[in-house]
Amino acid sequence: MSGSEEGHAAEERPPRRWGSRCEDCVHVRAITSGKGSTFLLCRLGAEDPGWPKYPPQPVVHCPRFECYVPPR
C-alpha cells in the first residue's frame, strides 16, 4: 500500500454515481453533509492551495490521478 493510501478507510470511498475519474483515485474522500449531500474531496487540495479541494464533477481528465487498488 502506498503512503497516500494508508489510513484511508473503505467507507471514505465515493459511491459510483458521477462517472468521474475521481471515483477511482487514491486521493478522493467522500464527504456527506448533515443534509445528506455527498461531495468528493480531493486530498491534494489540502496540501496544495492551488489545487481544488472539491473539483466540479464529473472530472474526465486529471494530471494527478492515481488509480485506487482495493486491498486484498
N, CA, C and O atoms as a GROMACS GRO file, in nm:
protein
  288
    1MET      N    1   0.085  -0.118   0.000
    1MET     CA    2   0.000   0.000   0.000
    1MET      C    3   0.089   0.123   0.000
    1MET      O    4   0.187   0.130   0.074
    2SER      N    5   0.056   0.220  -0.082
    2SER     CA    6   0.138   0.341  -0.090
    2SER      C    7   0.106   0.434   0.027
    2SER      O    8   0.002   0.418   0.092
    3GLY      N    9   0.193   0.530   0.054
    3GLY     CA   10   0.174   0.625   0.161
    3GLY      C   11   0.046   0.705   0.146
    3GLY      O   12  -0.015   0.742   0.246
    4SER      N   13   0.004   0.732   0.021
    4SER     CA   14  -0.117   0.810   0.000
    4SER      C   15  -0.244   0.730   0.028
    4SER      O   16  -0.350   0.789   0.046
    5GLU      N   17  -0.233   0.596   0.032
    5GLU     CA   18  -0.349   0.512   0.059
    5GLU      C   19  -0.361   0.476   0.206
    5GLU      O   20  -0.470   0.441   0.252
    6GLU      N   21  -0.253   0.483   0.282
    6GLU     CA   22  -0.254   0.442   0.422
    6GLU      C   23  -0.355   0.522   0.501
    6GLU      O   24  -0.366   0.643   0.487
    7GLY      N   25  -0.430   0.451   0.586
    7GLY     CA   26  -0.521   0.518   0.676
    7GLY      C   27  -0.652   0.563   0.614
    7GLY      O   28  -0.735   0.620   0.684
    8HIS      N   29  -0.674   0.539   0.487
    8HIS     CA   30  -0.799   0.578   0.424
    8HIS      C   31  -0.898   0.462   0.435
    8HIS      O   32  -0.881   0.360   0.369
    9ALA      N   33  -0.998   0.479   0.517
    9ALA     CA   34  -1.096   0.373   0.541
    9ALA      C   35  -1.180   0.348   0.417
    9ALA      O   36  -1.202   0.438   0.336
   10ALA      N   37  -1.227   0.224   0.404
   10ALA     CA   38  -1.307   0.186   0.288
   10ALA      C   39  -1.435   0.269   0.279
   10ALA      O   40  -1.482   0.296   0.169
   11GLU      N   41  -1.492   0.310   0.393
   11GLU     CA   42  -1.616   0.387   0.389
   11GLU      C   43  -1.596   0.527   0.332
   11GLU      O   44  -1.694   0.595   0.302
   12GLU      N   45  -1.473   0.570   0.317
   12GLU     CA   46  -1.446   0.701   0.258
   12GLU      C   47  -1.448   0.697   0.106
   12GLU      O   48  -1.444   0.802   0.042
   13ARG      N   49  -1.456   0.579   0.047
   13ARG     CA   50  -1.461   0.567  -0.098
   13ARG      C   51  -1.596   0.622  -0.145
   13ARG      O   52  -1.698   0.597  -0.081
   14PRO      N   53  -1.596   0.696  -0.254
   14PRO     CA   54  -1.723   0.753  -0.300
   14PRO      C   55  -1.814   0.649  -0.363
   14PRO      O   56  -1.768   0.549  -0.417
   15PRO      N   57  -1.944   0.673  -0.356
   15PRO     CA   58  -2.036   0.587  -0.430
   15PRO      C   59  -2.014   0.609  -0.580
   15PRO      O   60  -1.975   0.718  -0.621
   16ARG      N   61  -2.038   0.508  -0.659
   16ARG     CA   62  -2.017   0.520  -0.803
   16ARG      C   63  -2.143   0.574  -0.868
   16ARG      O   64  -2.231   0.497  -0.908
   17ARG      N   65  -2.152   0.707  -0.878
   17ARG     CA   66  -2.272   0.766  -0.940
   17ARG      C   67  -2.242   0.884  -1.031
   17ARG      O   68  -2.332   0.928  -1.103
   18TRP      N   69  -2.121   0.935  -1.031
   18TRP     CA   70  -2.091   1.054  -1.109
   18TRP      C   71  -2.028   1.025  -1.245
   18TRP      O   72  -2.032   1.109  -1.334
   19GLY      N   73  -1.970   0.908  -1.261
   19GLY     CA   74  -1.897   0.879  -1.384
   19GLY      C   75  -1.772   0.963  -1.391
   19GLY      O   76  -1.727   1.002  -1.499
   20SER      N   77  -1.714   0.992  -1.275
   20SER     CA   78  -1.598   1.079  -1.263
   20SER      C   79  -1.470   0.999  -1.242
   20SER      O   80  -1.471   0.892  -1.180
   21ARG      N   81  -1.362   1.051  -1.294
   21ARG     CA   82  -1.230   0.991  -1.273
   21ARG      C   83  -1.196   0.985  -1.124
   21ARG      O   84  -1.126   0.895  -1.079
   22CYS      N   85  -1.247   1.081  -1.048
   22CYS     CA   86  -1.221   1.088  -0.904
   22CYS      C   87  -1.264   0.961  -0.831
   22CYS      O   88  -1.202   0.922  -0.733
   23GLU      N   89  -1.369   0.896  -0.879
   23GLU     CA   90  -1.422   0.778  -0.812
   23GLU      C   91  -1.319   0.666  -0.803
   23GLU      O   92  -1.328   0.580  -0.715
   24ASP      N   93  -1.222   0.665  -0.894
   24ASP     CA   94  -1.120   0.560  -0.897
   24ASP      C   95  -0.984   0.608  -0.850
   24ASP      O   96  -0.884   0.539  -0.870
   25CYS      N   97  -0.977   0.724  -0.787
   25CYS     CA   98  -0.850   0.785  -0.749
   25CYS      C   99  -0.818   0.764  -0.600
   25CYS      O  100  -0.909   0.764  -0.517
   26VAL      N  101  -0.690   0.746  -0.569
   26VAL     CA  102  -0.649   0.728  -0.429
   26VAL      C  103  -0.664   0.856  -0.347
   26VAL      O  104  -0.670   0.849  -0.225
   27HIS      N  105  -0.672   0.970  -0.411
   27HIS     CA  106  -0.675   1.098  -0.339
   27HIS      C  107  -0.815   1.143  -0.299
   27HIS      O  108  -0.829   1.244  -0.230
   28VAL      N  109  -0.918   1.070  -0.340
   28VAL     CA  110  -1.055   1.112  -0.313
   28VAL      C  111  -1.106   1.064  -0.178
   28VAL      O  112  -1.066   0.958  -0.128
   29ARG      N  113  -1.193   1.143  -0.120
   29ARG     CA  114  -1.265   1.104   0.001
   29ARG      C  115  -1.408   1.154  -0.015
   29ARG      O  116  -1.430   1.270  -0.049
   30ALA      N  117  -1.505   1.067   0.009
   30ALA     CA  118  -1.645   1.107   0.003
   30ALA      C  119  -1.683   1.175   0.134
   30ALA      O  120  -1.661   1.121   0.242
   31ILE      N  121  -1.740   1.294   0.123
   31ILE     CA  122  -1.785   1.371   0.238
   31ILE      C  123  -1.937   1.384   0.229
   31ILE      O  124  -1.989   1.429   0.126
   32THR      N  125  -2.008   1.344   0.334
   32THR     CA  126  -2.153   1.357   0.336
   32THR      C  127  -2.191   1.467   0.434
   32THR      O  128  -2.150   1.464   0.550
   33SER      N  129  -2.268   1.562   0.385
   33SER     CA  130  -2.310   1.676   0.468
   33SER      C  131  -2.420   1.632   0.565
   33SER      O  132  -2.474   1.522   0.553
   34GLY      N  133  -2.451   1.718   0.658
   34GLY     CA  134  -2.559   1.693   0.753
   34GLY      C  135  -2.695   1.679   0.686
   34GLY      O  136  -2.786   1.619   0.742
   35LYS      N  137  -2.707   1.735   0.566
   35LYS     CA  138  -2.834   1.727   0.491
   35LYS      C  139  -2.838   1.606   0.398
   35LYS      O  140  -2.937   1.583   0.329
   36GLY      N  141  -2.729   1.527   0.397
   36GLY     CA  142  -2.727   1.406   0.316
   36GLY      C  143  -2.664   1.419   0.178
   36GLY      O  144  -2.659   1.320   0.105
   37SER      N  145  -2.617   1.538   0.141
   37SER     CA  146  -2.549   1.555   0.012
   37SER      C  147  -2.408   1.498   0.021
   37SER      O  148  -2.344   1.507   0.125
   38THR      N  149  -2.361   1.438  -0.088
   38THR     CA  150  -2.227   1.381  -0.091
   38THR      C  151  -2.139   1.462  -0.184
   38THR      O  152  -2.178   1.494  -0.296
   39PHE      N  153  -2.020   1.495  -0.138
   39PHE     CA  154  -1.922   1.572  -0.214
   39PHE      C  155  -1.793   1.492  -0.222
   39PHE      O  156  -1.763   1.415  -0.131
   40LEU      N  157  -1.717   1.510  -0.331
   40LEU     CA  158  -1.590   1.442  -0.347
   40LEU      C  159  -1.477   1.538  -0.313
   40LEU      O  160  -1.454   1.636  -0.384
   41LEU      N  161  -1.406   1.508  -0.205
   41LEU     CA  162  -1.293   1.588  -0.159
   41LEU      C  163  -1.165   1.532  -0.219
   41LEU      O  164  -1.139   1.412  -0.209
   42CYS      N  165  -1.086   1.617  -0.281
   42CYS     CA  166  -0.954   1.577  -0.329
   42CYS      C  167  -0.854   1.614  -0.220
   42CYS      O  168  -0.836   1.732  -0.189
   43ARG      N  169  -0.789   1.515  -0.162
   43ARG     CA  170  -0.694   1.538  -0.053
   43ARG      C  171  -0.574   1.623  -0.098
   43ARG      O  172  -0.508   1.685  -0.015
   44LEU      N  173  -0.547   1.626  -0.226
   44LEU     CA  174  -0.436   1.707  -0.276
   44LEU      C  175  -0.461   1.855  -0.253
   44LEU      O  176  -0.367   1.933  -0.240
   45GLY      N  177  -0.587   1.894  -0.248
   45GLY     CA  178  -0.622   2.034  -0.224
   45GLY      C  179  -0.584   2.081  -0.084
   45GLY      O  180  -0.563   2.200  -0.062
   46ALA      N  181  -0.574   1.989   0.011
   46ALA     CA  182  -0.532   2.024   0.147
   46ALA      C  183  -0.382   2.054   0.152
   46ALA      O  184  -0.336   2.131   0.237
   47GLU      N  185  -0.307   1.993   0.063
   47GLU     CA  186  -0.161   2.009   0.060
   47GLU      C  187  -0.117   2.120  -0.035
   47GLU      O  188  -0.012   2.182  -0.014
   48ASP      N  189  -0.196   2.146  -0.138
   48ASP     CA  190  -0.161   2.242  -0.242
   48ASP      C  191  -0.274   2.344  -0.256
   48ASP      O  192  -0.379   2.312  -0.311
   49PRO      N  193  -0.254   2.468  -0.208
   49PRO     CA  194  -0.361   2.568  -0.214
   49PRO      C  195  -0.404   2.603  -0.357
   49PRO      O  196  -0.512   2.660  -0.376
   50GLY      N  197  -0.324   2.570  -0.456
   50GLY     CA  198  -0.359   2.597  -0.595
   50GLY      C  199  -0.442   2.486  -0.659
   50GLY      O  200  -0.483   2.497  -0.774
   51TRP      N  201  -0.468   2.380  -0.583
   51TRP     CA  202  -0.543   2.266  -0.634
   51TRP      C  203  -0.682   2.266  -0.570
   51TRP      O  204  -0.693   2.291  -0.450
   52PRO      N  205  -0.789   2.239  -0.647
   52PRO     CA  206  -0.924   2.244  -0.589
   52PRO      C  207  -0.950   2.132  -0.488
   52PRO      O  208  -0.919   2.016  -0.514
   53LYS      N  209  -1.006   2.168  -0.373
   53LYS     CA  210  -1.043   2.066  -0.274
   53LYS      C  211  -1.167   1.989  -0.320
   53LYS      O  212  -1.177   1.868  -0.300
   54TYR      N  213  -1.260   2.060  -0.382
   54TYR     CA  214  -1.384   1.999  -0.429
   54TYR      C  215  -1.399   2.030  -0.578
   54TYR      O  216  -1.469   2.124  -0.614
   55PRO      N  217  -1.333   1.951  -0.666
   55PRO     CA  218  -1.340   1.980  -0.810
   55PRO      C  219  -1.482   1.959  -0.863
   55PRO      O  220  -1.553   1.869  -0.819
   56PRO      N  221  -1.522   2.043  -0.959
   56PRO     CA  222  -1.654   2.024  -1.022
   56PRO      C  223  -1.661   1.885  -1.084
   56PRO      O  224  -1.567   1.838  -1.147
   57GLN      N  225  -1.774   1.821  -1.065
   57GLN     CA  226  -1.792   1.685  -1.116
   57GLN      C  227  -1.881   1.685  -1.240
   57GLN      O  228  -1.970   1.768  -1.252
   58PRO      N  229  -1.857   1.593  -1.332
   58PRO     CA  230  -1.758   1.486  -1.330
   58PRO      C  231  -1.623   1.533  -1.382
   58PRO      O  232  -1.616   1.619  -1.470
   59VAL      N  233  -1.516   1.476  -1.328
   59VAL     CA  234  -1.381   1.502  -1.378
   59VAL      C  235  -1.352   1.396  -1.484
   59VAL      O  236  -1.362   1.276  -1.457
   60VAL      N  237  -1.316   1.440  -1.604
   60VAL     CA  238  -1.288   1.349  -1.714
   60VAL      C  239  -1.139   1.318  -1.725
   60VAL      O  240  -1.100   1.206  -1.757
   61HIS      N  241  -1.055   1.420  -1.697
   61HIS     CA  242  -0.910   1.402  -1.702
   61HIS      C  243  -0.847   1.477  -1.585
   61HIS      O  244  -0.888   1.588  -1.552
   62CYS      N  245  -0.747   1.414  -1.523
   62CYS     CA  246  -0.676   1.479  -1.413
   62CYS      C  247  -0.528   1.442  -1.421
   62CYS      O  248  -0.494   1.324  -1.423
   63PRO      N  249  -0.440   1.543  -1.425
   63PRO     CA  250  -0.296   1.512  -1.436
   63PRO      C  251  -0.239   1.450  -1.309
   63PRO      O  252  -0.128   1.396  -1.312
   64ARG      N  253  -0.312   1.455  -1.198
   64ARG     CA  254  -0.262   1.397  -1.072
   64ARG      C  255  -0.335   1.268  -1.033
   64ARG      O  256  -0.322   1.222  -0.920
   65PHE      N  257  -0.409   1.213  -1.125
   65PHE     CA  258  -0.484   1.089  -1.099
   65PHE      C  259  -0.389   0.975  -1.067
   65PHE      O  260  -0.289   0.953  -1.136
   66GLU      N  261  -0.422   0.901  -0.960
   66GLU     CA  262  -0.353   0.776  -0.926
   66GLU      C  263  -0.462   0.673  -0.896
   66GLU      O  264  -0.547   0.695  -0.810
   67CYS      N  265  -0.458   0.563  -0.968
   67CYS     CA  266  -0.563   0.463  -0.956
   67CYS      C  267  -0.564   0.395  -0.819
   67CYS      O  268  -0.461   0.348  -0.771
   68TYR      N  269  -0.681   0.390  -0.758
   68TYR     CA  270  -0.702   0.322  -0.631
   68TYR      C  271  -0.712   0.174  -0.657
   68TYR      O  272  -0.788   0.130  -0.744
   69VAL      N  273  -0.636   0.095  -0.583
   69VAL     CA  274  -0.643  -0.051  -0.590
   69VAL      C  275  -0.687  -0.099  -0.452
   69VAL      O  276  -0.616  -0.079  -0.354
   70PRO      N  277  -0.805  -0.162  -0.444
   70PRO     CA  278  -0.855  -0.206  -0.313
   70PRO      C  279  -0.761  -0.310  -0.252
   70PRO      O  280  -0.702  -0.391  -0.324
   71PRO      N  281  -0.748  -0.310  -0.121
   71PRO     CA  282  -0.666  -0.411  -0.055
   71PRO      C  283  -0.726  -0.548  -0.074
   71PRO      O  284  -0.848  -0.562  -0.084
   72ARG      N  285  -0.642  -0.650  -0.077
   72ARG     CA  286  -0.692  -0.787  -0.097
   72ARG      C  287  -0.718  -0.854   0.035
   72ARG      O  288  -0.760  -0.970   0.038
   0.00000   0.00000   0.00000
